Amino acid sequence: MIGDKNYLIAYNDGERTIVDLVDSRELHCVLGELARENNTPFVLDLSAAFAGFVRCVGADSTRTFTMPEVAACAGVDQHKAEHWARRGILPSPAALPARGSGQLRRWTYEQAFLAAVLGCLNRNGLQWKAIRSIQEGYTRAMEREPVTTAAQ
């Protein structure tokens, strides 16, 4: 969840994909406007998605995740998650020193939740252009107000 913004809504305005994070009151208003325009949006209940995420990984927001764990959060195989990382769909991980040569990539709790959201969007058949717009908008929102583990 992003503060009280429990819903992610995405729709096309004819020229581009609009992505917004809204509370339940705003969602009702936006859906009413879109219905009048015969525009069908995609809506994701982030509180339900987050509750499922917490059930799977726990509520420790300081936890970090490896690529296999991020892939599991997204509900995709590791190959697809690696592809998303190369294309910039997944945010860049923190690089931590590793034993020997190289670095250990670790994703934050917020990034792993974003992977879960992107996996949901992918399973619901959204186009990559829309998913990219959602990822960018969601990432900007997370920078303003990080994911919280408050009572669901």
C-alpha positions as CSV (number, residue, x, y, z in Angstrom):
1,M,0.0,0.0,0.0
2,I,1.1,3.5,-0.6
3,G,-0.3,5.4,2.3
4,D,-4.0,5.5,1.9
5,K,-3.8,4.9,-1.8
6,N,-5.1,1.4,-2.0
7,Y,-5.9,1.1,-5.7
8,L,-3.8,1.2,-8.8
9,I,-5.9,2.2,-11.8
10,A,-4.7,2.2,-15.4
11,Y,-6.6,3.3,-18.5
12,N,-6.1,4.7,-22.0
13,D,-7.1,8.3,-22.7
14,G,-6.8,7.7,-26.5
15,E,-3.2,8.8,-26.7
16,R,-1.4,7.3,-23.7
17,T,-1.8,5.0,-20.7
18,I,-2.8,6.9,-17.6
19,V,-1.7,5.3,-14.3
20,D,-2.8,6.6,-10.9
21,L,-2.8,5.5,-7.3
22,V,-6.1,6.3,-5.6
23,D,-8.1,5.8,-2.4
24,S,-11.5,4.2,-2.5
25,R,-13.3,7.6,-2.7
26,E,-11.2,8.7,-5.7
27,L,-11.6,5.3,-7.3
28,H,-15.4,5.7,-7.3
29,C,-15.1,9.1,-8.9
30,V,-12.7,8.0,-11.6
31,L,-14.7,4.9,-12.4
32,G,-17.8,7.0,-12.8
33,E,-16.0,9.4,-15.2
34,L,-14.6,6.5,-17.2
35,A,-18.0,4.8,-17.5
36,R,-19.4,7.9,-19.0
37,E,-16.6,7.9,-21.5
38,N,-17.1,4.1,-22.2
39,N,-13.5,3.6,-21.1
40,T,-12.7,0.4,-19.3
41,P,-9.9,0.7,-16.8
42,F,-7.7,-1.9,-15.2
43,V,-8.0,-1.8,-11.4
44,L,-5.7,-3.6,-8.9
45,D,-6.6,-3.6,-5.2
46,L,-3.2,-3.0,-3.7
47,S,-4.3,-3.8,-0.2
48,A,-5.3,-7.3,-1.2
49,A,-2.2,-7.7,-3.3
50,F,-0.1,-6.5,-0.3
51,A,-1.9,-8.8,2.1
52,G,-1.0,-11.8,-0.1
53,F,2.6,-10.6,-0.4
54,V,3.0,-10.3,3.3
55,R,1.4,-13.8,3.8
56,C,4.1,-15.1,1.5
57,V,7.2,-13.2,2.6
58,G,6.4,-11.8,6.0
59,A,6.1,-8.2,7.3
60,D,9.8,-7.4,7.8
61,S,10.2,-4.3,5.5
62,T,14.0,-4.4,6.1
63,R,14.3,-7.8,4.4
64,T,16.1,-7.9,1.1
65,F,15.5,-10.4,-1.7
66,T,17.6,-12.4,-4.2
67,M,16.6,-12.8,-7.9
68,P,15.0,-16.2,-7.3
69,E,12.9,-14.7,-4.4
70,V,11.9,-11.7,-6.6
71,A,10.9,-14.1,-9.4
72,A,8.8,-16.1,-6.9
73,C,7.1,-12.9,-5.6
74,A,6.2,-12.0,-9.2
75,G,5.0,-15.5,-9.9
76,V,7.3,-16.0,-12.9
77,D,10.4,-18.1,-13.5
78,Q,13.8,-16.7,-12.8
79,H,14.6,-16.4,-16.6
80,K,11.6,-14.1,-17.1
81,A,12.5,-12.0,-14.0
82,E,16.1,-11.7,-15.3
83,H,14.7,-10.5,-18.6
84,W,12.5,-7.9,-16.8
85,A,15.7,-6.7,-14.9
86,R,17.7,-6.4,-18.1
87,R,14.8,-4.4,-19.8
88,G,14.5,-2.1,-16.8
89,I,11.0,-3.3,-15.9
90,L,12.3,-4.3,-12.4
91,P,14.1,-1.6,-10.6
92,S,17.9,-1.9,-10.3
93,P,18.9,-3.8,-7.2
94,A,21.4,-2.7,-4.6
95,A,24.8,-4.3,-5.3
96,L,26.3,-5.7,-2.1
97,P,29.8,-7.1,-1.7
98,A,30.0,-10.8,-2.2
99,R,32.5,-13.4,-1.2
100,G,35.1,-13.9,-3.9
101,S,34.5,-11.9,-7.1
102,G,31.4,-10.1,-8.2
103,Q,28.5,-8.6,-6.3
104,L,25.4,-9.9,-4.8
105,R,22.2,-8.3,-6.1
106,R,19.5,-7.7,-3.5
107,W,16.1,-6.1,-4.0
108,T,14.3,-4.1,-1.3
109,Y,11.0,-5.1,0.2
110,E,9.3,-2.3,-1.9
111,Q,11.0,-3.6,-5.1
112,A,9.9,-7.2,-4.4
113,F,6.3,-5.9,-3.9
114,L,6.5,-4.1,-7.2
115,A,7.6,-7.3,-8.8
116,A,4.5,-9.0,-7.3
117,V,2.3,-6.2,-8.8
118,L,4.0,-6.4,-12.2
119,G,3.5,-10.2,-12.2
120,C,-0.2,-9.7,-11.5
121,L,-0.4,-7.2,-14.4
122,N,1.4,-9.6,-16.7
123,R,-0.9,-12.5,-15.8
124,N,-3.9,-10.2,-16.4
125,G,-2.8,-9.7,-20.0
126,L,-1.7,-6.0,-19.9
127,Q,0.5,-4.9,-22.8
128,W,4.2,-4.2,-22.0
129,K,3.8,-0.5,-22.8
130,A,1.1,-0.2,-20.1
131,I,3.1,-2.3,-17.6
132,R,6.1,0.0,-18.2
133,S,3.9,3.1,-17.6
134,I,2.5,1.5,-14.4
135,Q,6.0,0.5,-13.2
136,E,7.2,4.1,-13.7
137,G,4.2,5.7,-12.0
138,Y,4.3,3.2,-9.2
139,T,8.1,3.7,-8.7
140,R,7.6,7.5,-8.5
141,A,4.9,7.0,-5.9
142,M,7.0,4.6,-3.8
143,E,9.8,7.2,-3.8
144,R,7.4,9.7,-2.3
145,E,5.8,7.4,0.2
146,P,7.3,3.9,0.7
147,V,5.2,0.7,1.1
148,T,4.0,0.3,4.6
149,T,3.3,-2.8,6.6
150,A,0.5,-1.3,8.6
151,A,-2.5,-3.4,9.6
152,Q,-4.3,-4.7,6.5
